[in-house]
Amino acid sequence: MTAPTERPADRPTDRPGRRPGLFDQARPDRSPGPSYQDLLDGDTHDVPAFLRAEGESDFGVADIPARYYLDRDIAVLEKERIWKTVWQFACRETAVANPGDTVVYDIADLSILLVRGEDGVLRGFYNACLHRGRQLRHEDGPATELACQFHGFCWDLHGGLKRVPARWDFPHVTDDGFALPQVRVDTWGGFVFVCLSEDQVPLRDYLGRLTELDHWDLEGRYVEAHVEKLLPCNWKVAQEAFMESFHVVTTHPQLLRGIGDANSQYDAWGWISRAITPRGTPSPHLSYEPTEQQIFDAMMGLGLDDPRILELPDDATARTVIAAATRKRMRESLGEKAETLSDSECVDTFFYTAFPNFHPWGSYNRTCYRFRPNGFDPETCFMEVLVLSPFAGERPPDAPVRRLGLEDSFLDAIELGPLARVFFQDEFNVGFVQKGLHTLVEHKPGVSFGAYQETKIRHFYALYRELMDL
């Protein structure tokens, strides 16, 4: 747990929720309007010290070759140099909480089997029978042994050889030589990670700054919803749509009165990047400064003609009103801790990335993403959305995975609530991005990302190109 920091005395706090002018310009390479640090200055509560930190954000302005999204050879190379070398999120711990629980995790053309043994130890095995290579398991669920359904070779939950049919015909098979090969497994924040390389650093070292999320207890959450969607684009195209707030002005214009999209802060450290998008403050893209009532209404999802949920007092700000309501709502699951939450923790959006494809959100936003290639097909991928919710009392059961195909829509995932519409807007874009890239390469070989607002993407490619040796 990170201790709160005291507000510096030289930073103005003349009124709760103080918001500098919409068109203030602090530095020439940032958008007009209040920075995230400005908003923290006006917070009514102490803020966690780590939110004051600012990481690296300069990763150059070079174009990224479009072929990274289109070539099957690149997808094959990613298996060798990315998926076989990094730590990657495989499942939640609750999915393998009890002896005999198993989970199948597939990446590229590889399959990993996670198994909780009778001794309570969580192990990861390459999911293939050592006889003829058939997958030992193709779906999650409890098991008392790991038996191949082709010829019956069988292993115990520790990976030890248990049974060989017609053993007389296999004098060359030994117990030691036929133990299931294992992969590295570790846990953090209620997540299970696997790593196929012995050379990679330990998980905690790899996650680094991501562990500041311990402040919000991701381990103490349950999976309220889990949706997997097959998308018509490369996995990198898909995740890039969720690594910046630059797209809000065009893709989610209904949010602009209540979100400081272009005033987001972007930071990177090691394998980790972070973005913080302030809410309860208007977008600098607007040509006018909305009232606090208009900001509040926009954050409530109201249209201009919709009846108001609440009339704000003249001296109130949308940020402080929503923060107070959030503390009240969170008392049931957090108890007295809810009263210590800063306005920022209650209102703003914190979205992290652990290279290459794990995207948990901070505070109590509850959202977590994972993006995976669909085998070696560079034109399709899987996007997963997990909603991780706090709870009081007994842990609720995790929701089953809802799987949506190419012809389905996020709008079908009613368990996502209002988020389903937002994801649909993003889903609508990514297929056209993939199609457009095939045309782009005819006259422009690369993709031109912004220098700051797309920091998280540029940080990703700094790591990606180094590992891929491109």
Sine and cosine of phi, psi and omega as CSV:
sin_phi,cos_phi,sin_psi,cos_psi,sin_omega,cos_omega
0.00,0.00,0.78,-0.63,-0.01,-1.00
-1.00,0.00,0.74,-0.67,-0.03,-1.00
-0.94,0.33,0.58,-0.82,0.06,-1.00
-0.89,0.45,0.43,-0.90,0.04,-1.00
-0.97,-0.26,0.53,-0.85,0.10,-1.00
-0.98,0.19,0.57,-0.82,-0.02,-1.00
-0.94,0.33,0.79,-0.61,0.00,-1.00
-0.84,0.54,0.66,-0.75,-0.07,-1.00
-0.91,0.41,-0.43,0.90,-0.07,-1.00
-1.00,0.04,0.13,0.99,0.04,-1.00
-0.97,-0.26,0.74,-0.67,-0.14,-0.99
-0.94,0.35,0.65,-0.76,0.08,-1.00
-0.65,-0.76,0.77,0.63,-0.15,-0.99
-0.93,0.36,-0.37,0.93,0.10,-1.00
-0.45,-0.89,0.48,-0.88,0.02,-1.00
-0.85,0.52,0.68,-0.73,0.05,-1.00
0.94,0.33,0.34,0.94,-0.01,-1.00
-0.71,0.70,0.76,-0.65,-0.01,-1.00
-0.78,-0.63,0.91,-0.42,0.03,-1.00
-0.86,0.51,0.23,-0.97,-0.05,-1.00
-0.86,0.52,0.49,-0.87,-0.09,-1.00
-0.86,0.50,-0.57,0.82,-0.11,-0.99
-0.95,-0.31,0.31,0.95,0.14,-0.99
-0.86,0.52,0.61,-0.79,0.01,-1.00
-0.79,-0.62,0.95,-0.30,-0.06,-1.00
-1.00,0.09,-0.57,0.82,-0.02,-1.00
-0.48,-0.88,0.50,-0.86,-0.16,-0.99
-0.94,0.35,-0.36,0.93,-0.03,-1.00
-0.98,-0.18,0.36,0.93,0.07,-1.00
-0.75,-0.66,0.35,-0.94,-0.01,-1.00
-0.93,0.37,0.49,-0.87,0.16,-0.99
-0.86,0.51,0.35,-0.94,0.03,-1.00
0.97,-0.25,0.10,-0.99,-0.06,-1.00
-0.93,0.36,0.67,-0.74,0.14,-0.99
-0.97,0.23,0.21,-0.98,0.06,-1.00
-0.88,0.48,-0.63,0.78,0.02,-1.00
-0.90,0.43,-0.56,0.83,0.10,-1.00
-0.86,0.51,-0.68,0.73,-0.02,-1.00
-0.92,0.40,-0.58,0.81,0.06,-1.00
-0.90,0.44,-0.52,0.85,0.03,-1.00
-0.86,0.52,-0.53,0.85,-0.05,-1.00
-0.99,-0.14,0.20,0.98,-0.03,-1.00
-0.92,0.40,0.61,-0.79,0.00,-1.00
-0.99,0.17,-0.18,0.98,0.02,-1.00
-0.79,-0.62,0.30,-0.95,0.13,-0.99
-0.91,0.42,0.57,-0.82,-0.02,-1.00
-0.94,-0.33,0.49,-0.87,0.04,-1.00
-0.85,0.52,0.63,-0.78,-0.08,-1.00
-0.85,0.52,-0.59,0.81,-0.09,-1.00
-0.92,0.39,-0.33,0.94,0.05,-1.00
-0.96,0.26,-0.25,0.97,0.08,-1.00
-0.99,0.11,-0.22,0.98,-0.06,-1.00
-0.95,0.31,0.53,-0.85,0.08,-1.00
-0.75,-0.66,0.83,-0.55,-0.05,-1.00
-0.99,-0.13,-0.24,-0.97,0.00,-1.00
-0.95,0.31,0.61,-0.79,0.01,-1.00
-0.61,-0.79,0.17,0.99,0.00,-1.00
-0.94,-0.34,0.98,-0.22,0.02,-1.00
-0.84,-0.54,0.51,0.86,0.08,-1.00
0.98,0.21,-0.07,-1.00,-0.04,-1.00
-0.75,-0.66,0.27,0.96,-0.02,-1.00
-0.92,0.40,0.56,-0.83,0.08,-1.00
-0.92,0.38,0.49,-0.87,0.07,-1.00
-0.98,-0.22,0.84,-0.55,-0.06,-1.00
-0.82,0.57,0.75,-0.66,-0.01,-1.00
-0.92,0.40,-0.37,0.93,-0.02,-1.00
-0.90,0.43,-0.32,0.95,0.05,-1.00
-0.86,0.51,-0.42,0.91,-0.04,-1.00
-0.99,-0.12,-0.18,0.98,-0.23,-0.97
-0.88,-0.47,-0.45,0.89,-0.16,-0.99
-1.00,0.03,0.76,-0.64,0.09,-1.00
-0.91,0.41,-0.55,0.84,0.03,-1.00
-0.88,0.48,-0.57,0.82,0.07,-1.00
-0.91,0.41,-0.69,0.73,0.01,-1.00
-0.87,0.49,-0.65,0.76,0.03,-1.00
-0.92,0.40,-0.66,0.75,0.02,-1.00
-0.91,0.42,-0.56,0.83,0.04,-1.00
-0.86,0.51,-0.60,0.80,0.03,-1.00
-0.85,0.53,-0.75,0.66,-0.09,-1.00
-0.95,0.32,-0.63,0.78,-0.18,-0.98
-0.96,-0.27,-0.26,0.97,0.06,-1.00
-0.93,-0.36,-0.93,0.37,-0.18,-0.98
-0.91,0.40,-0.42,0.91,0.02,-1.00
-1.00,-0.05,0.09,1.00,-0.06,-1.00
-0.82,-0.58,-0.35,0.94,-0.15,-0.99
-0.97,-0.23,0.27,-0.96,0.23,-0.97
-0.98,0.19,0.68,-0.73,-0.01,-1.00
-0.61,-0.79,0.61,-0.79,0.01,-1.00
-0.92,0.38,0.80,-0.60,-0.04,-1.00
-0.95,-0.31,-0.70,0.72,-0.02,-1.00
-0.23,-0.97,0.09,-1.00,0.14,-0.99
-0.99,0.12,0.50,-0.87,0.00,-1.00
-0.87,0.50,-0.55,0.84,-0.03,-1.00
-0.89,0.45,-0.38,0.93,0.02,-1.00
-0.96,0.29,-0.33,0.94,0.01,-1.00
-0.75,-0.67,0.72,0.69,-0.11,-0.99
-0.99,0.14,-0.48,0.88,-0.15,-0.99
-0.92,-0.39,0.48,-0.88,0.07,-1.00
-0.80,0.60,0.74,-0.67,-0.02,-1.00
1.00,-0.06,-0.20,0.98,0.05,-1.00
-0.93,0.37,0.66,-0.76,0.04,-1.00
-0.72,-0.69,0.53,-0.85,0.08,-1.00
-0.69,-0.73,0.70,-0.71,0.07,-1.00
-0.99,-0.13,0.83,-0.56,0.05,-1.00
-0.89,-0.46,0.88,-0.47,-0.01,-1.00
-0.95,-0.31,0.67,-0.74,0.07,-1.00
-0.56,-0.83,0.76,-0.65,-0.13,-0.99
0.81,0.59,-0.83,-0.55,0.05,-1.00
-0.95,-0.30,0.32,0.95,-0.01,-1.00
-0.98,-0.21,0.50,-0.87,0.04,-1.00
-0.74,-0.67,0.77,-0.64,0.00,-1.00
-0.89,-0.46,0.67,-0.74,0.01,-1.00
-0.92,-0.38,0.89,-0.46,0.05,-1.00
-1.00,-0.09,0.74,-0.67,-0.11,-0.99
-0.67,-0.74,0.75,-0.66,0.15,-0.99
-1.00,-0.06,0.89,-0.45,-0.03,-1.00
-0.97,0.22,0.20,-0.98,0.06,-1.00
-0.90,0.45,-0.36,0.93,0.03,-1.00
-0.99,0.11,0.04,1.00,0.02,-1.00
1.00,0.08,-0.07,1.00,-0.04,-1.00
-0.99,0.11,0.70,-0.71,0.07,-1.00
-1.00,-0.03,0.81,-0.59,-0.02,-1.00
-0.81,-0.58,0.41,-0.91,0.08,-1.00
-0.85,-0.53,0.78,-0.63,0.00,-1.00
-0.86,-0.52,0.50,-0.87,0.22,-0.97
-0.91,0.42,0.79,-0.61,-0.18,-0.98
-1.00,0.07,0.94,0.34,-0.01,-1.00
-0.45,-0.89,0.71,-0.70,0.08,-1.00
-0.93,0.38,0.70,-0.71,-0.04,-1.00
-0.98,0.19,-0.01,1.00,0.06,-1.00
-1.00,0.10,-0.93,0.38,-0.05,-1.00
-0.84,-0.55,0.05,1.00,0.12,-0.99
1.00,-0.05,-0.03,1.00,0.00,-1.00
-0.88,0.48,0.59,-0.81,0.11,-0.99
-0.84,0.55,0.72,-0.70,0.03,-1.00
-0.94,0.34,-0.66,0.75,0.06,-1.00
-0.67,-0.74,0.60,-0.80,0.01,-1.00
-0.89,-0.46,0.04,1.00,0.08,-1.00
-0.51,-0.86,0.33,-0.94,0.00,-1.00
-0.96,0.29,0.31,-0.95,0.09,-1.00
0.58,-0.82,0.17,-0.99,-0.03,-1.00
-0.96,0.29,0.47,-0.88,0.03,-1.00
-0.47,-0.88,0.50,-0.87,0.10,-0.99
-0.98,-0.21,-0.27,0.96,0.06,-1.00
-0.36,-0.93,0.20,-0.98,-0.02,-1.00
-0.92,-0.38,1.00,0.01,-0.10,-0.99
-0.96,-0.27,0.73,-0.68,0.07,-1.00
-0.97,0.26,0.75,-0.66,-0.05,-1.00
-1.00,0.09,0.10,1.00,0.02,-1.00
-1.00,-0.02,-0.87,0.48,-0.04,-1.00
-0.85,-0.52,-0.14,0.99,0.12,-0.99
0.99,-0.12,0.10,0.99,0.15,-0.99
-0.82,0.57,0.62,-0.79,-0.16,-0.99
-0.61,-0.79,0.60,-0.80,0.04,-1.00
-0.81,-0.59,0.43,-0.90,0.10,-1.00
-0.99,0.13,0.05,-1.00,-0.09,-1.00
-0.95,0.31,-0.12,0.99,0.10,-1.00
-1.00,-0.07,-0.07,1.00,-0.03,-1.00
1.00,-0.02,0.10,1.00,0.03,-1.00
-0.99,0.13,0.61,-0.79,0.01,-1.00
-0.89,0.45,0.78,-0.62,-0.10,-1.00
-0.92,-0.39,-0.61,0.79,-0.11,-0.99
-0.41,-0.91,0.70,-0.71,0.08,-1.00
-0.79,-0.61,0.92,-0.38,0.06,-1.00
-0.87,0.49,0.61,-0.79,-0.02,-1.00
0.78,0.63,0.80,0.61,-0.08,-1.00
-0.83,0.56,-0.48,0.88,0.00,-1.00
-0.86,0.52,-0.40,0.92,-0.06,-1.00
-1.00,0.02,0.03,1.00,-0.05,-1.00
-0.77,-0.64,0.87,0.50,0.01,-1.00
-0.90,0.43,-0.31,0.95,-0.02,-1.00
-1.00,0.06,-0.12,0.99,0.00,-1.00
-1.00,-0.04,0.86,-0.51,0.03,-1.00
-0.92,-0.39,0.40,-0.92,0.01,-1.00
-0.86,0.50,-0.72,0.69,-0.02,-1.00
-0.92,0.39,-0.68,0.74,-0.05,-1.00
-0.95,0.32,-0.31,0.95,-0.03,-1.00
-0.92,-0.39,0.38,0.93,0.18,-0.98
-0.94,0.33,0.61,-0.79,-0.04,-1.00
-0.91,0.41,0.77,-0.64,0.07,-1.00
-0.89,0.45,0.65,-0.76,-0.07,-1.00
-0.94,-0.35,0.36,-0.93,0.14,-0.99
-0.89,-0.45,0.31,-0.95,0.02,-1.00
-0.94,0.34,0.65,-0.76,0.01,-1.00
-0.72,-0.69,0.67,-0.75,0.09,-1.00
-0.45,-0.89,0.21,-0.98,-0.05,-1.00
-0.76,-0.65,0.46,-0.89,0.14,-0.99
-0.35,-0.94,0.67,-0.74,0.13,-0.99
0.88,0.48,0.39,0.92,-0.06,-1.00
1.00,0.08,0.04,1.00,0.03,-1.00
-0.97,-0.22,0.55,-0.83,0.12,-0.99
-0.97,-0.23,0.76,-0.64,0.01,-1.00
-0.89,-0.45,0.52,-0.85,0.11,-0.99
-0.82,-0.58,0.45,-0.89,0.06,-1.00
-0.61,-0.80,0.78,-0.62,-0.07,-1.00
-1.00,-0.04,0.06,1.00,-0.03,-1.00
-0.90,-0.43,0.70,-0.71,0.08,-1.00
-0.99,0.16,-0.22,0.97,-0.08,-1.00
-1.00,0.01,-0.25,0.97,-0.04,-1.00
-0.95,0.32,0.49,-0.87,0.01,-1.00
-0.90,0.43,0.31,-0.95,0.07,-1.00
-0.85,0.52,0.41,-0.91,-0.11,-0.99
-0.82,0.57,-0.73,0.68,-0.05,-1.00
-0.88,0.48,-0.61,0.79,0.06,-1.00
-0.92,0.38,-0.62,0.79,0.00,-1.00
-0.90,0.43,-0.70,0.71,-0.06,-1.00
-0.95,0.30,-0.53,0.85,0.10,-1.00
0.74,0.67,-0.89,-0.45,-0.08,-1.00
-0.88,0.48,-0.36,0.93,-0.02,-1.00
-0.88,0.48,-0.44,0.90,-0.05,-1.00
-0.94,0.35,-0.12,0.99,0.13,-0.99
-0.90,0.43,-0.28,0.96,0.08,-1.00
-0.92,0.39,-0.23,0.97,0.10,-0.99
-0.83,0.55,-0.44,0.90,0.03,-1.00
-0.83,0.55,-0.47,0.88,-0.06,-1.00
-0.94,-0.34,0.18,0.98,0.19,-0.98
0.80,0.59,0.91,0.42,0.07,-1.00
-0.93,0.38,-0.39,0.92,0.03,-1.00
-0.92,0.39,-0.57,0.82,-0.03,-1.00
-1.00,0.07,0.65,0.76,0.03,-1.00
-0.84,-0.54,0.32,-0.95,0.17,-0.99
-0.86,-0.50,0.35,-0.94,-0.03,-1.00
-0.99,0.10,0.98,-0.19,-0.01,-1.00
-0.97,0.25,-0.51,0.86,0.05,-1.00
-0.47,-0.88,0.52,-0.85,0.03,-1.00
-0.54,-0.84,0.92,-0.39,-0.05,-1.00
-0.83,-0.55,0.76,-0.64,0.09,-1.00
-0.92,-0.39,0.79,-0.61,-0.05,-1.00
-0.82,-0.57,0.79,-0.62,0.14,-0.99
-0.99,0.17,0.83,-0.56,-0.08,-1.00
-0.91,-0.41,0.51,-0.86,-0.03,-1.00
-1.00,0.05,0.82,0.57,-0.02,-1.00
-0.35,-0.94,0.22,-0.98,0.09,-1.00
-0.91,0.42,0.50,-0.87,-0.04,-1.00
-0.88,0.47,-0.49,0.87,0.00,-1.00
-0.96,0.26,-0.62,0.78,0.10,-0.99
-0.85,0.53,-0.71,0.70,-0.05,-1.00
-0.89,0.46,-0.76,0.65,-0.09,-1.00
-0.95,0.31,-0.46,0.89,0.02,-1.00
-0.89,0.45,-0.45,0.89,0.04,-1.00
-0.93,0.37,-0.24,0.97,-0.05,-1.00
-0.88,-0.47,0.32,0.95,-0.04,-1.00
-0.92,-0.39,0.15,0.99,0.01,-1.00
-0.41,-0.91,0.32,-0.95,0.07,-1.00
-0.96,-0.26,0.11,0.99,-0.02,-1.00
-0.88,0.47,-0.51,0.86,-0.08,-1.00
-0.98,0.19,-0.18,0.98,-0.10,-1.00
-0.86,0.51,-0.65,0.76,-0.09,-1.00
-0.85,0.53,-0.53,0.85,-0.03,-1.00
-0.97,-0.24,-0.66,0.75,-0.09,-1.00
-0.99,0.13,-0.58,0.82,-0.03,-1.00
-0.81,-0.59,0.83,0.55,-0.10,-1.00
-0.88,0.48,-0.37,0.93,-0.01,-1.00
-0.91,0.42,-0.26,0.97,-0.06,-1.00
-1.00,-0.03,-0.20,0.98,-0.28,-0.96
-0.87,0.49,-0.56,0.83,-0.04,-1.00
-0.93,0.36,-0.30,0.95,-0.07,-1.00
-0.84,-0.54,0.28,0.96,-0.04,-1.00
-0.63,-0.77,0.77,-0.63,0.04,-1.00
-1.00,0.05,0.90,0.43,-0.14,-0.99
-0.81,0.58,-0.78,0.62,-0.05,-1.00
-0.98,0.19,-0.09,1.00,0.05,-1.00
-0.99,-0.16,0.29,0.96,0.02,-1.00
-0.91,0.40,0.46,-0.89,0.10,-1.00
-0.96,-0.27,0.73,-0.69,-0.02,-1.00
-0.85,-0.53,0.71,-0.70,-0.06,-1.00
-0.61,-0.79,0.44,-0.90,0.06,-1.00
-0.59,-0.81,0.62,-0.79,0.06,-1.00
-0.59,-0.81,0.87,-0.49,0.08,-1.00
0.84,0.54,-0.85,-0.53,-0.01,-1.00
-1.00,0.05,0.00,1.00,-0.19,-0.98
-0.89,-0.45,0.64,-0.77,0.16,-0.99
-0.77,-0.63,0.36,-0.93,-0.07,-1.00
-0.59,-0.81,0.62,-0.79,0.15,-0.99
-0.78,-0.63,0.62,-0.79,0.07,-1.00
-0.80,-0.61,0.89,-0.46,0.01,-1.00
-0.95,-0.30,0.88,-0.47,-0.02,-1.00
-0.96,0.27,0.58,-0.81,0.08,-1.00
-0.81,-0.58,0.26,-0.97,-0.12,-0.99
0.98,0.22,0.31,0.95,0.07,-1.00
-0.58,-0.82,0.60,-0.80,-0.15,-0.99
-0.99,0.17,0.36,-0.93,0.08,-1.00
-0.93,0.36,0.71,-0.71,0.09,-1.00
-0.94,0.35,-0.13,0.99,0.08,-1.00
-0.95,0.31,-0.32,0.95,0.00,-1.00
-0.94,0.34,0.52,-0.85,0.02,-1.00
-1.00,0.00,0.03,1.00,0.01,-1.00
-0.61,-0.79,0.28,-0.96,0.06,-1.00
-0.98,-0.20,0.93,-0.36,-0.03,-1.00
-0.93,0.37,0.35,-0.94,0.07,-1.00
-0.97,0.26,0.28,-0.96,0.06,-1.00
-0.87,0.49,-0.56,0.83,0.04,-1.00
-0.90,0.43,-0.67,0.74,0.01,-1.00
-0.91,0.41,-0.61,0.79,0.05,-1.00
-0.89,0.46,-0.73,0.68,0.01,-1.00
-0.87,0.49,-0.72,0.69,-0.02,-1.00
-0.87,0.49,-0.65,0.76,0.01,-1.00
-0.90,0.43,-0.64,0.77,0.01,-1.00
-0.93,0.37,-0.42,0.91,0.06,-1.00
-1.00,0.10,0.00,1.00,0.02,-1.00
0.98,0.19,0.35,0.94,-0.05,-1.00
-1.00,0.03,0.60,-0.80,0.15,-0.99
-0.99,0.14,0.15,-0.99,-0.06,-1.00
-0.87,0.49,-0.49,0.87,-0.06,-1.00
-0.98,-0.19,0.02,1.00,-0.02,-1.00
-0.97,0.23,0.54,-0.84,0.05,-1.00
-0.91,0.41,0.57,-0.82,-0.06,-1.00
-0.96,0.26,0.56,-0.83,0.07,-1.00
-0.98,0.18,-0.59,0.81,-0.08,-1.00
-0.47,-0.89,0.67,-0.74,0.12,-0.99
-1.00,-0.02,0.88,-0.47,-0.02,-1.00
-0.97,0.24,0.66,-0.75,0.14,-0.99
-0.87,0.49,0.41,-0.91,-0.07,-1.00
-0.86,0.50,-0.53,0.85,-0.08,-1.00
-1.00,-0.10,0.17,0.99,-0.06,-1.00
-0.99,-0.14,0.43,-0.90,0.14,-0.99
-0.91,-0.40,0.44,-0.90,0.01,-1.00
-0.86,0.50,-0.66,0.75,-0.02,-1.00
-0.85,0.52,-0.76,0.66,-0.09,-1.00
-0.95,0.30,-0.57,0.82,0.02,-1.00
-0.91,0.41,-0.72,0.69,-0.01,-1.00
-0.93,0.36,-0.60,0.80,0.04,-1.00
-0.88,0.48,-0.69,0.73,0.01,-1.00
-0.90,0.44,-0.65,0.76,0.02,-1.00
-0.92,0.40,-0.59,0.81,0.02,-1.00
-0.92,0.39,-0.69,0.73,0.04,-1.00
-0.85,0.52,-0.68,0.73,0.00,-1.00
-0.89,0.45,-0.68,0.74,-0.03,-1.00
-0.93,0.37,-0.54,0.84,-0.09,-1.00
-0.99,0.11,-0.12,0.99,-0.01,-1.00
-0.86,0.50,-0.58,0.81,-0.06,-1.00
-0.87,0.49,-0.64,0.76,-0.03,-1.00
-0.99,-0.10,-0.47,0.88,-0.09,-1.00
-0.97,-0.24,-0.26,0.97,-0.05,-1.00
0.91,0.40,-0.63,-0.77,-0.07,-1.00
-0.91,0.42,-0.39,0.92,0.00,-1.00
-0.86,0.51,-0.48,0.88,-0.02,-1.00
-0.85,0.53,-0.56,0.83,-0.04,-1.00
-0.95,0.30,-0.26,0.96,0.00,-1.00
-1.00,-0.02,-0.12,0.99,-0.06,-1.00
-0.92,0.39,0.71,-0.70,0.08,-1.00
-0.95,0.30,0.30,-0.95,0.08,-1.00
-0.83,0.56,-0.66,0.75,-0.04,-1.00
-0.87,0.49,-0.71,0.70,0.01,-1.00
-0.89,0.46,-0.51,0.86,-0.03,-1.00
-0.99,0.14,-0.41,0.91,-0.22,-0.98
-0.88,-0.47,-0.66,0.75,-0.20,-0.98
-0.99,0.14,0.18,-0.98,-0.02,-1.00
-0.94,-0.33,0.83,-0.56,0.00,-1.00
-0.89,-0.46,0.92,-0.39,0.01,-1.00
-0.81,-0.59,0.84,-0.54,-0.10,-0.99
-0.96,-0.26,0.33,-0.94,0.17,-0.99
-0.69,-0.73,0.79,-0.61,0.21,-0.98
-0.98,-0.21,0.90,-0.44,-0.04,-1.00
-0.81,0.59,0.72,-0.70,0.15,0.99
-0.97,-0.23,-0.27,0.96,-0.26,-0.97
-0.53,-0.85,0.26,0.97,-0.06,-1.00
-0.96,-0.27,0.81,-0.58,-0.16,-0.99
-0.74,-0.67,0.97,0.22,0.09,-1.00
-0.99,0.13,0.51,-0.86,0.08,-1.00
-0.99,-0.15,0.46,-0.89,0.01,-1.00
-1.00,-0.10,-0.02,-1.00,-0.07,-1.00
0.82,0.57,-0.67,-0.74,-0.05,-1.00
-0.89,-0.45,0.55,0.84,0.07,-1.00
-0.94,0.34,-0.45,0.89,0.19,-0.98
0.98,0.18,-0.22,0.98,-0.11,-0.99
-0.99,0.10,0.58,-0.82,0.09,-1.00
-0.56,-0.83,0.72,-0.70,-0.01,-1.00
-0.89,-0.45,0.44,-0.90,0.23,-0.97
-0.62,-0.78,0.65,-0.76,0.00,-1.00
-0.82,-0.58,0.75,-0.66,-0.04,-1.00
-0.71,-0.71,0.57,-0.82,0.10,-0.99
-0.92,0.39,0.44,-0.90,0.09,-1.00
-1.00,-0.08,1.00,0.05,-0.11,-0.99
0.88,0.48,-0.77,-0.64,0.05,-1.00
-0.95,-0.31,0.27,0.96,0.02,-1.00
-0.98,0.20,0.93,-0.36,-0.03,-1.00
-0.96,0.28,-0.13,0.99,-0.11,-0.99
-0.99,-0.13,-0.13,0.99,0.01,-1.00
-0.66,-0.75,0.32,-0.95,0.01,-1.00
-0.34,-0.94,0.16,-0.99,0.08,-1.00
-0.95,-0.32,0.76,-0.65,0.17,-0.99
-0.93,-0.37,0.75,-0.67,0.05,-1.00
-0.88,-0.48,0.66,-0.75,0.09,-1.00
-0.88,-0.48,0.85,-0.52,0.13,-0.99
-0.93,-0.37,0.72,-0.70,0.11,-0.99
-0.96,-0.26,0.93,-0.37,-0.09,-1.00
-0.97,-0.26,0.93,-0.37,-0.17,-0.99
-0.91,-0.42,0.64,-0.77,0.16,-0.99
-0.92,0.39,0.29,-0.96,0.01,-1.00
-0.46,-0.89,0.29,-0.96,0.10,-1.00
-0.91,-0.42,0.58,-0.81,0.03,-1.00
0.98,0.21,-0.58,-0.81,-0.05,-1.00
-0.93,0.38,0.66,-0.75,-0.01,-1.00
-0.90,0.44,0.81,-0.59,0.08,-1.00
-0.94,0.35,0.40,-0.92,0.06,-1.00
-0.93,0.37,0.54,-0.84,0.06,-1.00
-0.93,0.36,0.58,-0.81,0.03,-1.00
-0.94,0.34,0.56,-0.83,0.10,-0.99
-0.94,0.34,0.33,-0.94,0.00,-1.00
-0.98,0.21,0.78,-0.63,0.18,-0.98
-0.99,-0.11,0.84,-0.54,-0.04,-1.00
-0.97,-0.26,0.81,-0.59,-0.02,-1.00
-0.91,-0.42,0.73,-0.69,0.01,-1.00
-1.00,0.04,-0.10,-1.00,-0.01,-1.00
-0.87,0.49,-0.57,0.82,-0.05,-1.00
-0.99,0.11,-0.17,0.98,0.04,-1.00
-1.00,0.06,0.12,-0.99,-0.02,-1.00
-0.72,-0.70,0.46,-0.89,0.12,-0.99
-0.85,0.52,-0.41,0.91,0.04,-1.00
-0.88,0.48,-0.36,0.93,0.04,-1.00
-0.97,0.26,-0.28,0.96,-0.06,-1.00
-1.00,0.00,0.98,0.22,-0.10,-1.00
-0.91,0.42,-0.36,0.93,0.00,-1.00
-0.92,0.39,-0.26,0.97,0.04,-1.00
-0.99,0.12,-0.13,0.99,0.03,-1.00
0.87,0.50,-0.64,-0.77,-0.02,-1.00
-0.86,0.50,-0.39,0.92,0.01,-1.00
-0.90,0.44,-0.43,0.90,-0.03,-1.00
-0.86,0.51,-0.64,0.77,0.00,-1.00
-0.92,0.40,-0.66,0.75,0.00,-1.00
-0.90,0.43,-0.70,0.71,0.02,-1.00
-0.90,0.43,-0.55,0.83,0.04,-1.00
-0.89,0.45,-0.64,0.76,0.03,-1.00
-0.89,0.46,-0.64,0.77,0.04,-1.00
-0.94,0.33,-0.67,0.74,0.02,-1.00
-0.84,0.54,-0.61,0.79,-0.02,-1.00
-0.88,0.47,-0.54,0.84,-0.06,-1.00
-0.98,0.20,-0.67,0.75,-0.31,-0.95
-0.92,0.40,-0.55,0.84,0.04,-1.00
-0.91,0.42,-0.61,0.79,0.03,-1.00
-0.95,0.30,-0.49,0.87,0.12,-0.99
-0.89,0.45,-0.73,0.68,-0.02,-1.00
-0.87,0.50,-0.70,0.71,0.02,-1.00
-0.90,0.44,-0.67,0.74,-0.03,-1.00
-0.91,0.42,-0.52,0.85,0.00,-1.00
-0.89,0.47,-0.55,0.84,0.03,-1.00
-0.91,0.42,-0.51,0.86,0.05,-1.00
-0.99,0.13,-0.63,0.78,-0.03,-1.00
-0.82,0.58,-0.69,0.73,-0.10,-1.00
-0.92,0.39,-0.22,0.98,0.04,-1.00
-0.95,0.31,-0.40,0.92,-0.06,-1.00
-0.69,-0.72,-0.18,0.98,0.01,-1.00
-0.53,-0.85,0.91,-0.42,-0.17,-0.99
-0.95,0.30,-0.30,0.95,-0.13,-0.99
-0.76,-0.65,0.20,-0.98,0.05,-1.00
-0.98,-0.20,0.70,-0.71,-0.09,-1.00
-0.96,-0.29,0.99,-0.17,0.03,-1.00
-1.00,0.08,0.40,-0.91,0.07,-1.00
-0.92,0.39,0.39,-0.92,-0.05,-1.00
-0.97,0.26,-0.56,0.83,-0.05,-1.00
-0.89,-0.46,-0.78,0.62,-0.11,-0.99
-0.90,0.44,-0.35,0.94,0.05,-1.00
-0.93,-0.36,0.55,0.83,0.03,-1.00
-0.82,0.58,-0.70,0.71,-0.06,-1.00
-0.87,0.49,-0.61,0.79,0.01,-1.00
-0.94,0.34,-0.69,0.73,0.02,-1.00
-0.90,0.43,-0.60,0.80,0.08,-1.00
-0.89,0.45,-0.68,0.73,0.05,-1.00
-0.82,0.57,-0.73,0.68,-0.06,-1.00
-0.96,0.28,-0.40,0.92,0.12,-0.99
-0.89,0.45,-0.67,0.74,0.05,-1.00
-0.96,0.28,-0.68,0.73,-0.05,-1.00
-0.87,0.50,-0.74,0.67,-0.06,-1.00
-0.93,0.38,-0.54,0.84,0.04,-1.00
-0.92,0.39,-0.73,0.69,-0.01,-1.00
-0.93,0.37,-0.63,0.78,-0.05,-1.00
-0.98,0.19,-0.21,0.98,-0.04,-1.00
0.85,0.53,0.74,0.67,-0.02,-1.00
-0.92,-0.40,0.00,0.00,0.00,0.00
